[in-house]
């Protein structure tokens, strides 16, 4: 496990922004800076943290952790679904085939949980018993397992806007994407989620929910893009304490960005208004949870790189 001192050292050099214009046209996502040129996309995973559809600041080493675990999952799921990865030349960078993103996020859910406006628990708590076309039974409680995992696709909102969860029919109407593309991506998402759940269960974890993004390659194949089963895109709980905490009426023990979400929620922040400043001790604890998550998932040690990110990335990319 990476020590608190190492994480605090990384606080000195957060990767908040990049300027690598030699790599092509830049698109800035909530967490990733993307550069496109000559059929390739260079994806820089920054230390920015996003929740409630807002960028909240940075967490030290977060980009390295996410890139590490995303690369691991991409490699270990190639037998199920093709992906866009070509190489990983730097702790924060992934080089990929340029794809045309599908206009939908495929969200898989296995539990009645969540705190955001798009979460299934918030809808259920309001008395709604239909979510994204799925009928939910009466009598469920917060954090309880659903009768079976469900696909709850959502639109991909522009930065500052909120994603909208909807049924297959509604997504097709909103996005105008082809039904065959939707159904292929949905099939892959369900296969990936089943594989992820089984792998995590063998590691003592519960893969609660996750989102997948898909793109179409120049030759027309639908492949997984962006990230897969990371603590940013997924919710994980400890299997060993789940039952006892449910009996005690406590929230499951988690190690994903839900920790930061909860810290913000306790201070009245749900995505609107001024963002509370996240203190260093919360950042360090959050990153420790990220690292614990990826080491537990992969069974491999995460080794942080404490070089100043900007010069290191330029060196590793051969930019001088």
C-alpha positions in Angstrom: 0.0 0.0 0.0 1.3 3.5 -0.9 2.1 5.5 2.2 0.4 8.7 3.3 3.8 10.5 2.9 4.0 9.5 -0.7 0.5 10.7 -1.4 1.2 14.0 0.3 4.3 14.4 -1.8 2.2 14.0 -4.9 -0.1 16.8 -3.7 2.7 19.2 -4.7 2.4 18.4 -8.4 -1.3 17.7 -9.3 -2.0 17.1 -13.0 -4.9 19.5 -13.4 -4.4 20.6 -17.0 -2.3 19.7 -20.1 -1.0 21.6 -23.0 0.3 19.0 -25.6 -0.9 20.7 -28.8 1.7 18.8 -30.8 -0.5 15.7 -30.4 -3.4 17.2 -32.3 -6.8 18.7 -31.8 -7.7 18.9 -28.1 -11.0 17.9 -26.5 -11.2 18.5 -22.7 -13.5 16.1 -20.9 -14.3 16.2 -17.2 -11.3 14.1 -16.3 -9.5 13.3 -19.5 -7.7 15.6 -22.0 -8.0 14.0 -25.5 -5.7 14.9 -28.4 -6.7 13.6 -31.9 -4.5 13.4 -35.0 -3.9 10.9 -37.9 -6.5 8.3 -36.7 -5.1 8.2 -33.2 -6.3 9.6 -29.9 -3.9 10.3 -27.1 -5.8 10.3 -23.8 -4.3 12.0 -20.8 -5.9 10.9 -17.6 -5.6 13.9 -15.3 -6.0 14.2 -11.5 -9.3 16.0 -11.9 -12.2 14.6 -9.9 -15.8 14.8 -11.2 -19.0 14.1 -9.4 -22.5 15.5 -9.6 -21.6 16.4 -13.2 -19.1 19.0 -11.9 -15.3 19.1 -11.8 -14.5 19.4 -8.1 -10.8 19.9 -8.1 -7.9 17.3 -8.1 -6.8 14.3 -6.2 -3.1 13.4 -6.1 -2.1 10.4 -8.3 -5.7 9.8 -9.3 -4.9 9.9 -13.0 -2.1 7.3 -12.6 -4.4 5.0 -10.6 -7.2 5.2 -13.1 -4.9 4.7 -16.1 -3.3 1.7 -14.4 -6.6 -0.1 -13.6 -8.2 0.8 -16.9 -5.3 -0.6 -18.9 -5.5 -3.8 -16.7 -9.2 -4.3 -17.4 -8.9 -3.5 -21.1 -6.2 -6.2 -21.4 -8.2 -8.7 -19.3 -11.5 -8.3 -21.2 -10.3 -8.4 -24.8 -11.7 -11.9 -25.1 -15.2 -10.4 -24.5 -15.0 -7.1 -26.2 -12.6 -5.3 -28.5 -11.3 -2.0 -27.2 -9.5 1.0 -28.5 -6.1 0.7 -26.7 -2.9 0.8 -28.7 -0.3 1.5 -26.0 0.3 3.0 -22.6 3.5 5.1 -22.9 3.2 7.0 -19.6 1.5 6.5 -16.2 -1.1 9.1 -17.1 -1.4 8.4 -20.9 -3.2 5.9 -23.1 -2.9 5.9 -26.9 -5.9 4.6 -28.7 -7.6 4.2 -32.1 -9.7 7.3 -32.9 -13.4 6.2 -32.7 -16.7 7.9 -33.2 -18.3 7.7 -29.7 -21.8 6.3 -29.5 -24.2 9.0 -28.0 -25.1 6.9 -24.9 -23.5 5.6 -21.7 -24.4 2.0 -20.9 -25.0 1.9 -17.2 -25.3 -1.4 -15.5 -26.8 -1.6 -11.9 -27.1 -4.5 -9.6 -28.1 -2.7 -6.3 -30.6 0.0 -5.2 -28.2 2.7 -4.3 -26.7 6.1 -5.3 -27.0 9.7 -4.2 -27.2 11.7 -7.5 -30.3 12.9 -9.3 -29.9 10.1 -11.8 -29.4 7.3 -9.3 -31.9 4.5 -9.0 -32.3 4.9 -5.2 -33.3 8.6 -5.4 -36.1 7.6 -7.9 -37.2 4.7 -5.8 -37.3 6.8 -2.7 -39.6 9.2 -4.4 -42.1 6.4 -5.0 -41.2 5.7 -8.6 -41.4 2.0 -9.5 -40.3 2.2 -13.1 -36.7 3.1 -14.0 -35.4 3.2 -17.5 -38.1 0.9 -18.6 -37.6 -1.6 -15.8 -40.4 -2.3 -13.3 -39.0 -2.4 -9.7 -40.7 -4.5 -7.0 -42.2 -3.0 -3.8 -40.5 -3.3 -0.4 -36.8 -2.9 -1.4 -34.5 -1.0 0.9 -31.5 1.2 0.2 -28.4 -0.6 -0.9 -30.3 -3.9 -1.4 -29.5 -6.1 -4.4 -31.9 -5.9 -7.3 -33.6 -9.1 -8.4 -31.2 -9.1 -11.3 -28.7 -6.6 -12.8 -30.4 -4.1 -15.2 -29.2 -1.9 -18.0 -30.1 1.8 -17.4 -28.7 3.8 -20.3 -28.2 7.5 -20.1 -27.6 10.4 -22.5 -24.1 11.9 -22.6 -24.6 15.5 -21.4 -22.4 18.4 -22.3 -20.2 19.6 -19.4 -22.3 21.5 -16.9 -25.5 19.7 -17.9 -26.9 16.6 -16.2 -27.0 13.1 -17.9 -30.6 11.8 -18.3 -31.3 8.1 -17.6 -33.9 6.7 -20.0 -35.3 3.5 -21.5 -34.0 2.0 -24.8 -36.8 3.5 -26.7 -36.3 7.0 -25.2 -32.6 6.9 -25.8 -33.1 5.9 -29.5 -35.6 8.8 -29.8 -33.3 11.3 -28.1 -30.0 10.2 -29.7 -31.2 9.1 -33.1 -28.6 6.3 -33.0 -29.4 3.1 -34.8 -31.1 0.3 -32.9 -28.5 -2.2 -34.0 -25.7 -0.1 -32.6 -27.5 0.3 -29.3 -28.3 -3.4 -29.0 -24.7 -4.4 -29.7 -23.3 -2.0 -27.1 -26.0 -3.2 -24.6 -25.0 -6.8 -25.2 -21.3 -6.1 -24.7 -22.1 -4.0 -21.5 -24.0 -6.9 -20.0 -21.2 -9.4 -20.8 -18.6 -7.1 -19.3 -20.6 -6.5 -16.2 -21.2 -10.2 -15.6 -17.4 -10.8 -16.0 -16.5 -7.9 -13.8 -18.9 -9.0 -11.0 -17.5 -12.5 -11.1 -13.9 -11.3 -11.0 -14.6 -8.8 -8.2 -16.5 -11.4 -6.1 -13.4 -13.7 -6.3 -11.4 -10.8 -4.9 -13.8 -10.1 -2.0 -15.5 -7.2 -3.7 -19.0 -6.3 -4.9 -19.2 -4.5 -8.3 -22.3 -2.5 -7.5 -22.8 -0.6 -10.7 -20.7 0.8 -13.6 -20.9 2.7 -16.8 -19.4 1.8 -20.2 -18.8 4.0 -23.2 -18.5 2.6 -26.7 -17.3 3.9 -30.0 -17.2 2.9 -33.6 -13.9 2.3 -35.3 -13.2 3.5 -38.9 -13.9 0.0 -40.1 -17.3 -0.1 -38.4 -16.6 -2.2 -35.3 -18.2 -1.2 -31.9 -15.5 -1.2 -29.3 -15.1 -0.2 -25.6 -13.5 3.2 -25.1 -12.6 5.6 -22.3 -12.3 3.4 -19.2 -13.6 0.2 -17.7 -14.4 -0.8 -14.1 -12.4 2.0 -12.6 -13.2 3.7 -9.2 -14.4 6.7 -11.3 -16.8 4.7 -13.5 -17.9 2.1 -11.0 -19.0 1.6 -7.4 -17.3 -1.1 -5.3 -18.2 -2.4 -1.9 -16.4 -4.8 0.5 -18.2 -8.1 0.3 -17.1 -9.2 3.8 -18.9 -6.4 5.7 -21.9 -5.9 3.4 -24.4 -8.1 5.3 -23.5 -6.9 8.8 -23.7 -3.2 7.8 -27.0 -3.8 6.1 -28.4 -5.4 9.2 -27.1 -2.5 11.3 -28.7 0.0 8.9 -25.3 1.4 7.8 -24.1 2.2 4.3 -21.9 -0.4 2.8 -18.2 0.1 3.0 -17.0 1.6 -0.3 -13.7 2.6 -1.9 -14.6 4.6 -4.9 -15.4 8.3 -5.5 -18.5 7.7 -3.5 -16.4 8.7 -0.5 -15.9 12.2 -1.9 -19.6 12.4 -3.0 -20.6 11.6 0.6 -18.2 14.1 2.1 -19.7 16.8 -0.2 -23.3 15.6 0.4 -22.8 15.9 4.2 -22.0 19.6 3.6 -25.1 20.2 1.6 -23.5 20.0 -1.9 -25.4 18.1 -4.5 -24.0 19.6 -7.6 -25.4 23.1 -7.5 -23.8 26.3 -6.1 -20.3 26.8 -4.8 -18.1 23.7 -4.5 -16.7 23.2 -1.0 -12.9 23.2 -0.9 -11.8 19.6 -0.3 -9.1 19.6 2.4 -5.8 17.7 2.0 -6.7 15.0 4.5 -9.9 14.1 2.6 -7.9 14.0 -0.7 -5.3 11.7 0.9 -8.0 9.4 2.3 -9.8 9.3 -1.1 -6.7 8.4 -3.0 -5.8 5.7 -0.5 -9.3 4.2 -1.2 -8.7 4.4 -5.0 -5.3 2.7 -4.6 -6.7 0.0 -2.3 -9.5 -0.6 -4.8 -7.2 -1.1 -7.8 -4.7 -3.3 -5.9 -7.5 -5.5 -4.6 -9.0 -5.7 -8.1 -5.8 -6.4 -10.0 -3.9 -8.3 -7.4 -0.9 -6.1 -8.4 0.9 -3.4 -6.6 0.3 0.2 -7.8 3.7 1.9 -8.0 3.3 5.7 -8.2 5.6 7.9 -10.3 6.4 11.2 -8.4 8.2 12.9 -11.3 6.6 16.3 -12.2 3.9 15.2 -14.7 4.4 17.7 -17.5 8.1 17.2 -18.3 7.7 13.4 -17.7 4.9 13.1 -20.2 6.6 15.1 -22.9 9.7 12.9 -22.4 7.7 9.7 -22.6 5.9 10.9 -25.7 9.1 11.9 -27.4 8.1 15.6 -27.5 11.3 16.9 -26.0 
